[in-house]
Structure formats: structure tokens, C-alpha cells
Amino acid sequence: MLAGSAHSHALEPGYLEIIPAENDQWQVTWRKPQVSGKAMEIDAVLPAGCAPRRGGTPRFDGRAYVSGWITVCETPIWEGDIFIEKLQSTATDVLVRFVSEPGAPATTLRLTPDAPSARLPAAQTSWSVLTSYIALGVDHILAGIDHLLFVFALLLLVPDRRNLIWAITAFTVSHSMTLALATTGWISLPMPPVEAVIALSIAFLAVEVVTKNANRKTMMQRSPWLVAFAFGLLHGLGFASALQDIGLPHSEIPLALLAFNIGIETGQLMFVACLLIVAFILGKTGATRAISETKVGGVGLTVAGYAIGSVAAFWTVERTVAFFG
């Protein structure tokens, strides 16, 4: 039941691109996320001076529902507001990429449920790219339950603070490498098998949690940083898939890539900090000491391992079936 409701990346960001065509015409591309096999019930609405303001029936491209159209604007498009209809009723964001004229740098905006509309600026700023892609990275990691489960399992397996720091650092370095390589086109792998192996990596850690034995040192216990580094390479490819879907501003690729990666690390640190705060509070209340003096601690670790493993196993089967299907 948990696995069925906790689909990783269930709420990918939407993506709206507006680029100049000719005269007063603009080429519009609109990608709506998929939710439960259907297009998310949001829609992009252009400024009042443009016609048509909405696209036609979208088509499914394997990851999202896409529509494209040519609009004619009687007044400059940046003098009106774009609006994402029903975005305020969702838990996702929409990234807007706008080019004011041929050859001009792209402007990147981020629309959220709290701010579903915005006025298109006529010029690109590095600050808008930085803030938009950092926020996008934070949202992506916090919505990616599979990545968070991996980090959580890592915390359960590596109680030693020094080894934990090394393991998280190795995970960060490795997924940053493959994120950059895949996004810039140096690595190209089909995502369905990659997503399946990512789920399998979580199942591997869950098995380690359940079978953890102080008298038998596995590779994970001997060199946690090495295992975290290896699996981080796979998770970086997963991060890159989301970034490739929404695209990078051509004139600010290094900055956008850096900002997205900073956002991912920020979200990851936020998650780890929350877990450590909970552990600290339990320690202050004496719960940690009480657990360590009984067998409850071992039982709790086993239950956590089986819960993580069950979800990961479901994802592995689901993604493998989808790949071969």
C-alpha cells in the first residue's frame, strides 16, 4: 500500500517554453506532468493580447503530455501575465523558458502554487536562473521519495558520524558527476532501466539493514563510502532525467547546472537535518537509551529495513515491467 501511493517523482515540474517565430508570432511548447496515467489538470494561459491563449489536446511522449502551437500577440507578450490555471490546487511547479527575440538569451521563471502567474521579462538575468534552478533542485529531491529512502537507509547503516560524512560526501560527488555528464550529453542511457536499478540499489541497502551483524563485516560496513559512491552514479542519472525534460538555458548552462545541483544538495541536507533533529530529541527524552537497553532497537531496525525493502522491491518490479512492456 505504501509503495503504491508513494510513486517516486509523481509530480515532475511542468514546462512552458515561449520563443519568437516571425513578426508577432510566438512558438509555444507546453509540457504537463503525468499523474496516475493522465495529464495533470493544469493549463498554460497566455496574456490577453495573444490568440490562441491555450494549446490543443496534448499528446503523451512517454513521460509527459505535450502540446505545441503558434500564437499571435497584438501587443508585446511581455506586457501581459502568463498564468498556469489550477496550479494552486497542486503540489508541483512550472518552469517557464522565454526568449524575447531571436539570438537573445533565454529568461527562466518558476511558477508555484503560491504564485501561479508572472509577467515575462524582456531580458535574461543570471539571478533568475540561479534562484529558479536552485528551487527546482530542492523540489525535485524532496519529491523524489526513492532518493530520500536511499539516504535514510544510509543513515541507518552508518551510525558512525565520521563514516557517515564520508559516505554522504561520496554519494554527493558521484551523483554530481553523472548529473553533469548526462545533462551535457556526454552520457546517454535509457532511463527505464536506470530507474529500475536505482530502486534495486535501495533494496540492496534494505537487505544490509535487515541482515546487519557486528560479527560479519560486509563491504557496506567496511567501506560505506565506496558503495555510496557507486550507487550515487546511478542516482545522478535519475536527477539528470528531470533536468533534461525541462531543459537548460543555452546561454547559462554552467550556472543552471550548478544551481540545480546546489538545490539537490540543499534538499538532501534539509532531509538529513530533520532526521538528526528527531534523533536528538529522542536522545534528550531518554528514548534512545531505553531502546538500546532492550531488544526493541533491533526490532525497530528490522521493521524499518523491511519497510524500505518492500517499497524498493515494488518499484523495481514496477519499473522493470514498464521497461519490458
C-alpha positions as CSV (number, residue, x, y, z in Angstrom):
1,M,0.0,0.0,0.0
2,L,2.8,2.4,0.9
3,A,4.6,1.6,-2.4
4,G,1.5,2.1,-4.4
5,S,0.9,5.6,-3.1
6,A,4.5,6.7,-3.0
7,H,5.5,6.7,-6.6
8,S,8.8,8.5,-7.0
9,H,8.7,11.7,-8.9
10,A,4.9,11.5,-9.2
11,L,4.9,15.3,-9.5
12,E,7.5,16.3,-12.1
13,P,7.6,20.0,-12.8
14,G,5.6,21.4,-15.8
15,Y,7.5,23.2,-18.5
16,L,6.4,26.1,-20.7
17,E,8.6,27.4,-23.5
18,I,7.9,30.6,-25.5
19,I,10.2,31.5,-28.3
20,P,9.9,34.0,-31.2
21,A,8.8,32.8,-34.6
22,E,8.2,35.7,-37.0
23,N,6.5,39.1,-37.0
24,D,4.3,39.0,-33.9
25,Q,4.1,35.2,-33.8
26,W,5.5,33.0,-31.0
27,Q,6.1,29.3,-30.8
28,V,4.7,27.8,-27.6
29,T,5.6,24.4,-26.1
30,W,3.7,23.2,-23.1
31,R,4.5,20.0,-21.1
32,K,2.1,18.8,-18.4
33,P,3.2,16.2,-15.9
34,Q,1.6,12.7,-15.8
35,V,-0.3,11.8,-12.7
36,S,-1.9,8.3,-12.4
37,G,-1.7,7.7,-16.1
38,K,-3.4,11.0,-17.1
39,A,-2.3,14.6,-17.7
40,M,-2.3,16.8,-14.6
41,E,-5.3,19.1,-14.7
42,I,-3.3,22.3,-15.2
43,D,-3.2,24.5,-18.3
44,A,-1.0,27.3,-19.5
45,V,-2.8,30.5,-20.4
46,L,-1.0,33.3,-22.4
47,P,-1.6,37.0,-22.0
48,A,-4.9,38.6,-23.1
49,G,-3.3,40.2,-26.2
50,C,-2.4,36.7,-27.7
51,A,-4.5,34.3,-29.7
52,P,-4.9,31.5,-29.2
53,R,-4.1,31.7,-25.5
54,R,-4.3,27.9,-24.9
55,G,-3.0,24.9,-26.7
56,G,-4.9,21.9,-28.2
57,T,-5.2,18.4,-26.9
58,P,-1.8,17.2,-25.6
59,R,-0.1,14.0,-26.7
60,F,1.8,11.7,-24.4
61,D,5.5,11.4,-25.2
62,G,6.3,8.7,-22.7
63,R,7.0,11.0,-19.7
64,A,4.6,14.0,-20.0
65,Y,1.7,15.3,-22.0
66,V,2.9,17.8,-24.7
67,S,1.1,20.4,-26.8
68,G,2.5,23.0,-29.1
69,W,1.1,25.9,-31.1
70,I,1.7,29.2,-32.7
71,T,0.2,32.3,-31.1
72,V,-0.1,35.8,-32.5
73,C,0.2,38.7,-30.0
74,E,-1.2,42.1,-30.9
75,T,0.7,43.7,-28.0
76,P,4.2,42.7,-26.8
77,I,3.8,39.4,-25.0
78,W,5.9,40.7,-22.0
79,E,3.3,43.4,-21.3
80,G,0.8,40.8,-20.0
81,D,0.9,38.0,-17.5
82,I,1.1,34.3,-18.2
83,F,-1.0,32.1,-15.9
84,I,-1.0,28.4,-15.0
85,E,-4.6,27.5,-14.4
86,K,-5.3,25.3,-11.4
87,L,-1.7,25.2,-10.4
88,Q,-2.7,26.5,-6.9
89,S,-4.5,23.2,-6.4
90,T,-1.4,21.0,-7.0
91,A,1.9,20.3,-5.3
92,T,4.1,20.9,-8.3
93,D,5.9,23.8,-10.0
94,V,6.1,25.0,-13.6
95,L,9.4,26.2,-15.2
96,V,9.0,28.9,-17.9
97,R,11.6,29.5,-20.5
98,F,11.2,32.6,-22.5
99,V,13.3,34.1,-25.4
100,S,12.3,37.7,-26.1
101,E,13.9,37.9,-29.6
102,P,16.0,35.7,-32.0
103,G,19.5,35.3,-30.6
104,A,18.7,36.8,-27.3
105,P,19.5,34.8,-24.1
106,A,16.6,32.9,-22.5
107,T,14.8,34.0,-19.4
108,T,13.9,31.3,-16.9
109,L,11.0,31.8,-14.4
110,R,9.5,29.4,-11.9
111,L,5.8,29.4,-11.1
112,T,4.5,27.8,-8.0
113,P,1.1,27.0,-6.4
114,D,1.5,30.2,-4.3
115,A,2.5,32.3,-7.4
116,P,0.9,30.7,-10.4
117,S,1.2,33.8,-12.7
118,A,4.1,36.1,-13.7
119,R,5.0,38.8,-16.2
120,L,7.6,37.8,-18.8
121,P,10.7,40.0,-18.5
122,A,12.3,41.2,-21.8
123,A,15.8,40.4,-20.7
124,Q,17.5,37.4,-19.0
125,T,19.2,37.8,-15.7
126,S,21.7,35.3,-14.1
127,W,20.0,35.8,-10.8
128,S,16.7,34.5,-12.2
129,V,18.4,31.4,-13.5
130,L,20.2,30.8,-10.2
131,T,17.1,31.1,-8.0
132,S,14.8,29.2,-10.3
133,Y,17.1,26.2,-10.7
134,I,18.1,26.0,-7.1
135,A,14.4,25.9,-6.1
136,L,13.8,23.3,-8.8
137,G,16.6,21.1,-7.4
138,V,15.2,21.4,-3.9
139,D,11.7,20.5,-5.1
140,H,13.0,17.6,-7.1
141,I,14.9,15.9,-4.3
142,L,12.2,16.4,-1.7
143,A,9.6,15.0,-4.1
144,G,11.9,12.1,-5.0
145,I,11.0,9.5,-2.4
146,D,13.3,6.9,-3.8
147,H,16.4,9.2,-3.4
148,L,15.3,10.1,0.2
149,L,14.8,6.4,1.1
150,F,18.3,5.7,-0.1
151,V,19.7,8.5,2.1
152,F,17.6,7.3,5.0
153,A,18.8,3.7,4.7
154,L,22.4,5.0,4.5
155,L,21.8,6.8,7.9
156,L,20.5,3.6,9.4
157,L,23.5,1.6,8.2
158,V,26.3,4.0,9.1
159,P,25.9,5.2,12.7
160,D,29.5,6.4,13.0
161,R,29.5,10.1,12.3
162,R,32.8,10.2,10.5
163,N,32.0,7.3,8.2
164,L,28.6,8.8,7.6
165,I,30.1,12.1,6.5
166,W,32.4,10.3,4.1
167,A,29.6,8.2,2.7
168,I,27.3,11.2,2.1
169,T,30.2,13.1,0.6
170,A,31.0,10.2,-1.8
171,F,27.3,10.0,-2.8
172,T,27.2,13.7,-3.5
173,V,30.4,13.7,-5.5
174,S,29.3,10.8,-7.7
175,H,25.8,11.9,-8.5
176,S,27.1,15.4,-9.2
177,M,29.5,13.8,-11.8
178,T,26.9,11.8,-13.7
179,L,24.3,14.7,-13.4
180,A,26.7,17.0,-15.2
181,L,27.8,14.4,-17.8
182,A,24.3,13.2,-18.6
183,T,22.8,16.7,-18.8
184,T,25.5,18.0,-21.2
185,G,25.2,14.9,-23.4
186,W,28.4,13.0,-22.6
187,I,26.4,10.1,-21.2
188,S,23.2,8.8,-22.7
189,L,21.4,5.9,-21.2
190,P,17.7,4.8,-21.5
191,M,16.0,5.9,-18.3
192,P,13.6,3.0,-17.6
193,P,16.4,0.5,-16.8
194,V,18.3,3.2,-14.9
195,E,15.2,3.9,-12.7
196,A,14.8,0.2,-12.1
197,V,18.4,-0.2,-10.9
198,I,18.0,2.9,-8.7
199,A,15.1,1.1,-7.0
200,L,17.3,-2.0,-6.8
201,S,20.0,0.0,-5.0
202,I,17.5,0.9,-2.3
203,A,16.6,-2.7,-1.9
204,F,20.3,-3.6,-1.6
205,L,20.6,-1.2,1.3
206,A,17.4,-2.5,2.9
207,V,18.9,-6.0,2.9
208,E,22.0,-4.7,4.6
209,V,19.9,-3.0,7.3
210,V,17.9,-6.2,8.0
211,T,21.0,-8.6,8.0
212,K,23.3,-6.2,9.8
213,N,25.7,-8.2,12.0
214,A,28.5,-6.8,14.1
215,N,30.4,-10.1,13.8
216,R,30.2,-10.2,10.0
217,K,31.5,-7.2,8.1
218,T,30.1,-6.8,4.6
219,M,31.6,-4.4,2.0
220,M,28.9,-1.9,3.0
221,Q,30.1,-1.9,6.6
222,R,33.8,-2.0,5.7
223,S,33.7,0.7,3.0
224,P,30.3,2.6,3.1
225,W,31.7,5.4,1.1
226,L,32.6,3.1,-1.8
227,V,29.1,1.7,-2.0
228,A,27.6,5.1,-1.7
229,F,29.8,6.4,-4.5
230,A,28.9,3.5,-6.8
231,F,25.1,4.0,-6.3
232,G,25.4,7.7,-6.5
233,L,26.5,7.4,-10.1
234,L,23.1,5.8,-10.8
235,H,21.1,8.4,-8.8
236,G,22.8,11.2,-10.7
237,L,21.4,9.8,-13.9
238,G,18.0,9.9,-12.3
239,F,18.5,13.6,-11.4
240,A,19.6,14.4,-14.9
241,S,16.5,12.9,-16.5
242,A,14.3,15.6,-14.8
243,L,16.7,18.3,-15.8
244,Q,16.8,17.1,-19.4
245,D,13.0,17.1,-19.5
246,I,12.7,20.8,-18.7
247,G,15.9,21.9,-20.5
248,L,18.7,24.3,-19.7
249,P,19.0,27.9,-20.8
250,H,21.6,27.8,-23.7
251,S,23.5,30.9,-22.6
252,E,23.6,29.9,-18.9
253,I,24.1,26.1,-19.0
254,P,27.0,26.0,-16.4
255,L,25.1,28.3,-14.0
256,A,21.8,26.4,-14.3
257,L,23.6,23.1,-13.8
258,L,25.4,24.3,-10.8
259,A,22.2,25.9,-9.3
260,F,20.2,22.7,-9.9
261,N,22.9,20.6,-8.1
262,I,23.1,23.1,-5.2
263,G,19.3,22.8,-4.9
264,I,19.6,19.0,-4.8
265,E,22.3,19.1,-2.1
266,T,20.3,21.7,-0.1
267,G,17.2,19.5,-0.1
268,Q,19.3,16.5,0.8
269,L,20.9,18.3,3.7
270,M,17.4,19.5,4.9
271,F,16.2,15.9,4.9
272,V,19.3,14.7,6.8
273,A,19.0,17.6,9.3
274,C,15.4,16.7,10.0
275,L,16.3,13.1,10.7
276,L,19.2,14.2,13.0
277,I,16.9,16.6,14.9
278,V,14.4,13.8,15.5
279,A,17.2,11.6,16.8
280,F,18.5,14.4,19.0
281,I,15.0,14.9,20.5
282,L,14.6,11.2,21.2
283,G,18.0,11.2,22.8
284,K,17.1,14.1,25.1
285,T,13.9,12.3,26.2
286,G,15.8,9.2,27.0
287,A,14.0,7.1,24.3
288,T,17.3,6.3,22.6
289,R,18.8,4.9,25.8
290,A,15.7,2.9,26.6
291,I,15.7,1.3,23.2
292,S,19.4,0.5,23.3
293,E,18.9,-1.3,26.6
294,T,16.3,-3.7,25.2
295,K,15.7,-5.7,22.0
296,V,13.3,-3.1,20.7
297,G,16.1,-1.2,18.9
298,G,16.9,-4.3,16.8
299,V,13.3,-5.0,16.1
300,G,12.8,-1.3,15.0
301,L,15.8,-1.5,12.7
302,T,14.4,-4.7,11.2
303,V,11.0,-3.3,10.7
304,A,12.5,-0.2,9.0
305,G,14.6,-2.4,6.8
306,Y,11.6,-4.5,5.7
307,A,9.5,-1.4,5.1
308,I,12.2,0.3,2.9
309,G,12.9,-3.0,1.1
310,S,9.2,-3.7,0.4
311,V,8.8,-0.3,-1.2
312,A,12.0,-0.7,-3.2
313,A,11.0,-4.2,-4.4
314,F,7.7,-2.9,-5.6
315,W,9.4,-0.1,-7.5
316,T,11.9,-2.5,-9.0
317,V,9.2,-4.8,-10.3
318,E,7.0,-2.0,-11.5
319,R,9.8,-0.2,-13.4
320,T,11.2,-3.5,-14.9
321,V,7.7,-4.4,-16.1
322,A,7.3,-1.0,-17.6
323,F,10.6,-1.3,-19.3
324,F,9.9,-4.6,-21.0
325,G,6.3,-3.7,-21.6
